[in-house]
């Protein structure tokens, strides 16, 4: 594990992802950290990992993430020729499969979140910015006012190592949001104290906490797919959606085929 965390393969993973994975490494280490490569390859190791995963059955997403991180670690060990095969690849998930079209925030859910009196305006601003732009949280929290132009938002993306920019047209609802946010910081999004968000985890967890309280079964990351669906509902072209999401046109077409069924697009048009 220590070799993997010091490897180029691990260091090239986004910092926010590495932070999320650390909690799962903490689960792996006490139970399997002392295992030799020979023990990992022996018959029965897969069953031991599955049994350990099943002790987390009351938190299925956590259990599935544990397997995802552990499997990535073992796949790296295969690439480095420490072991011949990954014994836990293709292990089934505990979470029930969801239809892709169900993984977007529906109009009534967005309205409930934004209309809830217990959620601070700063969190609502962040939520709505993610929803309207499709920016990843890591890019949203670092968005600066000098990247907000008169007719568009231009944000170099962290995933591209700032070589590719998301170019987001300032449609009417985004304009209303931008005009509503106070310009009392160089950053567009701030906390209630007027300071920048400490990281993507803090923002994502704040949104997730309120979604759970409101019994909205959605993730913060689902806002990104939602943005694509709502862009389609507004009549944006595939080319313009690709520019907004900092994707290729072929990537957008694939996402649309997977996530944006006609019925869902018709349902979300009520937002516009």
C-alpha positions as CSV (number, residue, x, y, z in Angstrom):
1,X,0.0,0.0,0.0
2,X,2.8,2.4,0.9
3,X,4.5,1.7,-2.5
4,X,1.2,2.4,-4.3
5,X,0.6,5.7,-2.4
6,X,4.1,6.8,-3.4
7,X,3.7,5.8,-7.0
8,X,3.2,8.0,-10.0
9,X,-0.1,6.2,-10.7
10,X,-1.5,7.2,-7.4
11,X,-0.1,10.8,-7.5
12,X,-1.7,11.4,-10.9
13,X,-5.2,10.8,-9.3
14,X,-7.0,14.0,-8.5
15,X,-6.3,15.3,-5.0
16,X,-9.9,15.2,-4.0
17,X,-10.2,11.6,-5.0
18,X,-7.1,10.7,-3.0
19,X,-8.6,12.3,0.1
20,X,-11.8,10.3,-0.4
21,X,-9.8,7.1,-0.8
22,X,-7.7,7.6,2.4
23,X,-10.7,6.6,4.6
24,X,-10.9,3.3,2.6
25,X,-7.2,2.6,2.9
26,X,-7.7,2.9,6.7
27,X,-10.2,0.0,6.4
28,X,-7.8,-2.1,4.3
29,X,-4.7,-1.6,6.4
30,X,-5.8,-3.2,9.7
31,X,-7.4,-6.2,8.1
32,X,-5.2,-6.9,5.1
33,X,-2.1,-4.7,5.5
34,X,0.1,-7.5,6.7
35,X,-0.8,-9.9,3.9
36,X,2.1,-11.0,1.6
37,X,1.8,-11.1,-2.1
38,X,1.6,-14.9,-1.9
39,X,-1.2,-14.7,0.6
40,X,-3.1,-12.4,-1.7
41,X,-2.8,-14.8,-4.6
42,X,-3.8,-17.9,-2.6
43,X,-7.3,-19.5,-3.0
44,X,-9.8,-18.1,-0.5
45,X,-8.5,-14.5,-0.4
46,X,-11.4,-13.3,-2.5
47,X,-13.9,-14.9,-0.1
48,X,-12.2,-13.2,2.9
49,X,-12.4,-9.8,1.3
50,X,-16.1,-10.4,0.4
51,X,-16.9,-11.5,3.9
52,X,-15.2,-8.4,5.3
53,X,-17.0,-6.2,2.8
54,X,-20.3,-7.7,3.9
55,X,-19.7,-6.5,7.5
56,X,-20.4,-3.0,6.0
57,X,-23.7,-4.1,4.4
58,X,-25.6,-1.5,6.4
59,X,-23.7,1.2,4.5
60,X,-23.6,-0.4,1.0
61,X,-22.0,2.6,-0.8
62,X,-19.2,2.6,1.6
63,X,-18.8,-1.1,1.2
64,X,-18.7,-0.9,-2.6
65,X,-16.2,2.0,-2.5
66,X,-14.0,-0.1,-0.2
67,X,-13.9,-2.8,-2.9
68,X,-13.3,-0.2,-5.7
69,X,-10.3,1.3,-3.9
70,X,-8.9,-2.1,-2.9
71,X,-9.3,-3.4,-6.4
72,X,-7.4,-0.4,-7.8
73,X,-4.6,-1.1,-5.4
74,X,-4.4,-4.7,-6.4
75,X,-4.6,-3.8,-10.2
76,X,-1.6,-1.6,-9.6
77,X,0.2,-4.6,-8.0
78,X,-0.5,-6.6,-11.1
79,X,0.9,-3.9,-13.4
80,X,4.0,-3.8,-11.2
81,X,4.3,-7.7,-11.5
82,X,4.0,-8.1,-7.7
83,X,1.1,-10.5,-8.2
84,X,-0.2,-12.3,-11.3
85,X,-3.9,-11.4,-11.1
86,X,-6.3,-9.2,-9.2
87,X,-8.4,-11.7,-7.0
88,X,-11.2,-9.3,-6.3
89,X,-11.9,-7.9,-9.8
90,X,-15.6,-7.9,-10.9
91,X,-16.9,-8.4,-7.4
92,X,-20.6,-7.6,-7.3
93,X,-21.9,-4.5,-5.7
94,X,-24.1,-4.2,-2.6
95,X,-25.9,-1.1,-3.8
96,X,-28.9,-1.7,-6.0
97,X,-28.3,-0.7,-9.6
98,X,-29.9,2.6,-10.6
99,X,-31.2,3.6,-14.0
100,X,-28.9,6.2,-15.4
101,X,-31.9,8.6,-16.0
102,X,-32.7,8.4,-12.3
103,X,-29.3,9.8,-11.4
104,X,-30.3,13.4,-12.1
105,X,-31.9,16.0,-9.8
106,X,-35.5,16.3,-10.8
107,X,-37.3,19.7,-10.8
108,X,-39.2,19.1,-7.6
109,X,-36.0,18.0,-5.8
110,X,-34.1,21.1,-7.0
111,X,-37.0,23.3,-5.8
112,X,-37.2,21.5,-2.4
113,X,-33.4,22.0,-1.9
114,X,-33.4,25.7,-2.9
115,X,-36.6,26.4,-1.0
116,X,-35.5,24.9,2.3
117,X,-35.1,27.5,5.1
118,X,-32.6,25.5,7.0
119,X,-30.0,25.7,4.2
120,X,-27.8,28.8,4.1
121,X,-27.8,31.0,1.1
122,X,-24.1,30.3,0.5
123,X,-24.8,26.5,0.2
124,X,-27.7,27.3,-2.1
125,X,-25.6,29.5,-4.3
126,X,-23.0,26.7,-4.6
127,X,-25.7,24.1,-5.3
128,X,-27.3,26.2,-8.0
129,X,-24.0,27.0,-9.6
130,X,-23.1,23.3,-9.9
131,X,-26.6,22.6,-11.2
132,X,-26.6,25.3,-13.9
133,X,-22.9,25.0,-15.0
134,X,-22.0,21.3,-14.6
135,X,-18.7,22.3,-13.1
136,X,-17.0,19.7,-10.9
137,X,-17.0,20.8,-7.3
138,X,-13.2,21.2,-7.4
139,X,-13.5,23.7,-10.2
140,X,-16.6,25.5,-8.7
141,X,-14.9,26.3,-5.4
142,X,-11.9,27.8,-7.2
143,X,-14.0,29.8,-9.7
144,X,-12.9,33.4,-9.5
145,X,-14.7,36.5,-10.6
146,X,-12.2,37.4,-13.3
147,X,-13.3,34.1,-14.9
148,X,-16.9,35.3,-15.1
149,X,-17.2,37.3,-18.4
150,X,-20.0,39.4,-19.6
151,X,-21.6,36.7,-21.7
152,X,-19.9,33.5,-20.4
153,X,-18.0,31.7,-17.7
154,X,-14.6,30.4,-18.7
155,X,-13.0,28.0,-16.2
156,X,-9.8,26.0,-16.9
157,X,-10.5,22.5,-15.5
158,X,-8.4,20.8,-12.9
159,X,-8.9,17.4,-14.6
160,X,-7.2,18.6,-17.8
161,X,-4.4,20.1,-15.6
162,X,-5.9,23.5,-16.6
163,X,-5.2,22.9,-20.4
164,X,-8.9,22.8,-21.3
165,X,-11.5,25.3,-20.2
166,X,-15.2,24.8,-19.6
167,X,-17.0,27.6,-21.6
168,X,-20.4,28.1,-20.1
169,X,-22.9,30.6,-21.7
170,X,-24.6,33.0,-19.3
171,X,-28.2,31.9,-19.8
172,X,-31.0,33.8,-18.0
173,X,-31.1,31.7,-14.9
174,X,-27.3,31.7,-14.5
175,X,-27.3,35.5,-15.0
176,X,-29.8,35.8,-12.1
177,X,-27.6,33.7,-9.9
178,X,-24.4,35.6,-10.7
179,X,-26.1,38.9,-10.1
180,X,-27.4,37.7,-6.7
181,X,-24.0,36.6,-5.4
182,X,-22.1,39.3,-3.5
183,X,-18.7,40.2,-4.9
184,X,-17.0,40.5,-1.6
185,X,-14.2,38.0,-2.4
186,X,-12.1,37.1,-5.4
187,X,-13.9,33.8,-5.3
188,X,-17.4,33.4,-6.6
189,X,-18.4,30.9,-3.9
190,X,-17.6,31.5,-0.2
191,X,-18.8,30.1,3.1
192,X,-21.1,31.9,5.5
193,X,-17.9,33.5,7.0
194,X,-17.0,35.0,3.6
195,X,-13.9,32.7,3.3
196,X,-13.2,30.3,0.4
197,X,-14.4,26.8,0.7
198,X,-11.6,24.7,2.3
199,X,-12.0,22.1,-0.4
200,X,-14.4,20.1,-2.5
201,X,-15.1,17.7,0.3
202,X,-16.6,20.4,2.6
203,X,-18.9,21.6,-0.1
204,X,-20.0,18.2,-1.3
205,X,-20.6,17.0,2.2
206,X,-22.7,20.1,3.0
207,X,-24.9,19.5,0.0
208,X,-25.1,15.8,0.7
209,X,-26.0,16.4,4.4
210,X,-29.0,18.5,3.5
211,X,-30.1,16.2,0.6
212,X,-30.1,13.3,3.1
213,X,-32.1,15.4,5.6
214,X,-34.7,16.2,2.9
215,X,-34.8,12.5,1.9
216,X,-33.5,13.3,-1.6
217,X,-31.7,10.3,-2.9
218,X,-29.2,12.2,-5.0
219,X,-25.4,12.8,-4.8
220,X,-23.6,16.1,-5.2
221,X,-21.9,14.6,-8.3
222,X,-25.3,13.9,-9.9
223,X,-25.6,17.7,-10.4
224,X,-23.0,17.3,-13.3
225,X,-25.2,14.8,-15.2
226,X,-28.2,16.9,-14.4
227,X,-26.5,19.9,-16.1
228,X,-26.2,18.0,-19.3
229,X,-29.9,16.9,-19.2
230,X,-31.1,20.4,-18.4
231,X,-28.9,21.9,-21.2
232,X,-30.6,19.6,-23.6
233,X,-34.0,20.6,-22.3
234,X,-33.0,24.3,-23.0
235,X,-32.2,23.3,-26.6
236,X,-28.4,23.6,-26.5
237,X,-26.5,21.9,-29.3
238,X,-24.2,18.9,-28.6
239,X,-21.3,21.1,-29.6
240,X,-22.2,23.8,-27.1
241,X,-22.8,21.2,-24.3
242,X,-19.3,19.8,-25.1
243,X,-17.8,23.2,-24.7
244,X,-19.6,23.7,-21.4
245,X,-18.6,20.4,-19.9
246,X,-15.0,20.5,-21.4
247,X,-15.7,17.2,-23.2
248,X,-15.4,16.1,-26.8
249,X,-18.5,15.9,-28.9
250,X,-18.3,12.1,-29.0
251,X,-18.2,12.0,-25.2
252,X,-21.3,14.2,-25.0
253,X,-23.2,12.0,-27.5
254,X,-22.3,8.9,-25.5
255,X,-23.5,10.6,-22.2
256,X,-26.7,11.7,-23.9
257,X,-27.4,8.2,-25.2
258,X,-26.9,6.8,-21.8
259,X,-28.5,9.3,-19.5
260,X,-30.9,11.6,-21.3
261,X,-33.9,9.6,-22.4
262,X,-36.7,11.5,-24.1
263,X,-39.2,11.2,-21.2
264,X,-36.7,12.6,-18.7
265,X,-35.8,15.6,-21.0
266,X,-39.5,16.3,-21.3
267,X,-40.0,16.2,-17.6
268,X,-37.2,18.6,-16.8
269,X,-38.4,21.2,-19.3
270,X,-40.7,22.5,-16.6
271,X,-37.7,24.2,-15.0
272,X,-37.3,26.5,-18.0
